[in-house]
Amino acid sequence: MTSDLDERLADWRPEPRTRHDVLTAGPVAALSAVLDQPAAAAEGDPLPPLWHWLYFLDWPPQAELGVDGHPAVGHFLPPIPDRRRMFAGGRLRVHRPLTVGERAEQVATLASAVVKRGRTGEMVFVTVRSEFCQRAETCLVEELDYVYRSGEDARRSFTAAGAPVPSSEAAWQLVPRISPTLLFRFSALTANAHRIHYDAPYARGTEGYPGLVVHGPLLVLLMLELVRRTDSRSVAEVDFRLRRPVFAGDGVLARGGPDGRLAIATSVDERHATAEVRFA
């Protein structure tokens, strides 16, 4: 049976989009500072995996933002009413790392847009595929998965923010202190104006969360920090999934080991986010 969402997506075929950016060292130094680390790379150095999320950013006019802070319109945003977005996961293949200080090209295409039906209603699963090139050579191939709902979500039920840090015997462990200040700075670095990350009254009163929501991409980068800080091997592939929200004030543990299996855990859930890394 064809639904309203199926009909709205029937003729939605956005064209590929090409963008260019110079991968200056400033954003790398800024994110490193947010993570309380020395600069992860300087000009001429390889960019750490997934740190290209600091570049090729969208800055729409303020008037084009919705009440939630997300853009009301966008090249790869599906044409559905009262759109709500969740970052669900993705995959990255590294042919060779991008180089800091050089100009790069991103060619993004719509890989798929599928309507699925579950117990909570209809959802649109959108995958955007990007190729990143430098010096006419493909460096990275990435696929990012998003889930969109149309209309108001049912009222959510979450454990109150403030879960303690769980214990673990994992070989690699990192306990970041995720504060509202960190979330605000990460939002600024990634041009993310979604209010659930910095506007606590909105997050609680309108979206139904118990506190500020930690960015999905930040959770992924924290998992990759286990590799960057611990293992000298080069990353060839990353497959990551976001499963359950984490909130500011939660005691967060990033854990993993040399087999490349990584996770974000709290005392509420051992697998808020997961990643599998394959080394070159």
N, C-alpha and C positions, 0 to 999 in steps of 0.2 A: 504494500500500500504506500502510495506516494504521500509524503507529509508536506506541510508548509515549508519546512527547512529544505527538503529536497527540491522543491520548486524554486526557492530563492537561490539555490546554488546551481541550478541547471545550466545557466548561461554564464556563470562566473568563471572566467578564464583569464586572470591577470597575466599580462605579458611579463617576460623576464625583465629584471631590473639590474642595471649595471651602475655601480658606484665606485668612486676612487677616494682614497684617503692616504695621508702620509703618517706612518706609524711612529710618531715622535716619541721621545723618551719620557715626556712629562706624565702622561697617564700611567705608565708603568711605575714611575717613582711614586705617584699618588696612591695607587692601589697597594703598593708595597708598604707605604706608611700606614694605610688603613689596617693592614694586616700585622703591623708592628714588626716589619722586616726591613732589612736593607734593600736597596733597589734591586729588583729581580733581574734587570737587564739594562744595558746602556746601548747607545747607538752602535750598530754593527753586530750586536749580540742576537742570538735567537730569542724570539718571543716565547714565553712559556705557553704550553697548550691551553687553549681556550681564553687566553688573555686578549685575543682579538675582539672579544666582547667589549673592550674599551674603545673600539673604533667603529667606523661606519654607522654612527648613531643618528637616530631620527630626532630632530628638534622642530616639531610642528608649531605653528603660531599658537599662542595661548588660547585664542578664541576657538581653536579646533579641538581642544581637550574636552572630554566628557566630564560629568560630575564626579566620576571616580578617579579622574586624573589621567586615564588612558586616552589616547587619540580617538576621536569620534569617527574618523575615517583614516584609511591607510591602504597602501598598495596590496598587502596580503591579508587584510582583515576581511573576513567573510561578511557579505551583505545580509546580516540577520539583525532583527530588532533587539534593543536592550541587551547588547552583547556583553558577556562576562567571560574573561579569559583566564586560563590556568596554563602555566608552563609545565609540560608533562615529562619532557626528557629529550634525548637526542643521541646522535652518534657523530664521531669525528674520526676521519682518517688523515694521518699526517704523512705526506710524501716527503716534505722537508719543512722545517719550521720557517715561519715568516721571520724576516729580519727587521729589527728595530731601526728606525731612522730612514727607511726606504718607502717609496710610494708603492701602494698595493691596490689591487682591483678585486672587487667582489661582484660576482654574477649570481643573482638569486632567482630561483624559479619555484613555482608552485608544483610540488611533487605529487600531492594528493589532497583531496578534501572529501571526507566521507561522513555521512550522517549515521550515527549509531544510536540505538535505543536501549536504555537500561532501566533499572528499577526507579531511578531518580528522574527519568524523562529522557528527552532527546539531547544529543550532544553532537557537535561538529568537530571532527578530528582533522586538523590541518597540519601538513608537513611541508616545510620550506627547505629547499636544498640550495646550498651556496657553495661555489667554488672560489677560492682565494688564490690569487696569482701575484707573483712578483717576477719582473724581468721576463715576462711572457711564459713563465713556467708555473704549472699548477702546484701549489704548496699544500693546501688543505681542502678537503671536501667534507662538508658538514650538513647534517640533516637535523632540524629542530622540530619537535612535535608540540603542538598547542591543542588544547581542548577549549571549545567555546560553548557556552550555554546561552539560550535566548530567554529573556524575561527574568523575573526575580527567582533567586534560589530559595529552596526550602531553608528554614532556620537551621543553622548548623549546631552540632553539639561537640564541643572539644573540652579536653581537660584544661583547667585553668593554667595560664602561663606560670612558670616558676618551677618546672620539674628539675630535680637535682641531676648532677652529672652521674651517669651510670658507671659501674666498675667494668673493667675489661682486661683480658689477658692478651689482647692483640699486640703484634710486634710493633706496629706503628700507631701512635696515638697523638692526638692534638686536641686540646681543650680551649677553644676560642671563647673570649668573653664577648657575647653578642649583645650590644647595648643599643638603645635608640640612636645614639650619636653615630655608631658604626653604620647602622641602616641608612641614616640620613646621608652620610658621606658616600656610601655605595650607590644610593639612588642618584646622587649628583654625578658620579663618575660614569654611570651607565645611561644617563638621560631617562631614568625611569620615574615618572611622576605619579605612579599609582599610589593613592593615598593610604592604602593598607600598610605601607612600609614606614610612614612618618606621621600620620594623623591618627592618634590613638582613639579619640572620640568617634571618628568616622569608622575605624576598623571595628570598634565594639558595637556602636549604635546602629550602623547601617549594614555592615557586612556580617555581623554576628560572631566575630572572632573574640577570644579572650584578651587579646593584646596585639601589638604590632607584629606583622607577619615577616619572617625572614625571607629574603628573596631566594627563589629557587636557584638562579645562577650563582648566588653567593655560596649556597650549600655545595654546589658542584665544585666550585673553585676551592673551597675548604678541603674537600676530599682530595683534589689534585695537589693541594699543598703537601699532603702526606708524601706523595711521590717526589715533588720538587725538592723538599727539604731533606729527604732521606735516601733517595735512590738515584744513582748517576746514570742509569740506563735511559735511553731515548724512548719517548712514548710514540708508538705507531698508531694505536687506535684507542678510543675511549667510547664506551657505551654507558649512558647514565639515565636514571629514572628518578622522578620526584613522586613520592608516594603519600606523604602526610605532612601537613604544615608544621613548622617550628616557629616559636614565638619568642620575641625579645624577653630576656629574663630566664628562659629555659637554660638548664645546664646541658650544654651540647658536647658530645664527644665525636670527633672524626676518627675512625679507626680503620685499619687494614693491615696488609702485609705484603711481602715480596711476590705473592701470587697475583697481585693486581686487583684483588677483590676489596672494595672500599665501601664504607657506609657512614651515614650520619645517624647517631643514636642519642636518645634521651632515656630517662627512666620510664617514659611512657611507651616508647616504641624503639626497637633495635634497628629499624630500617626505615627511617623517615625518608632517606634518599640513599640510592646505591649507585655504584659505578664499577665497571670492569675495565681494566687497563691492559692492553697488550703491548709489550715492549718490543722494540726493534731488535 
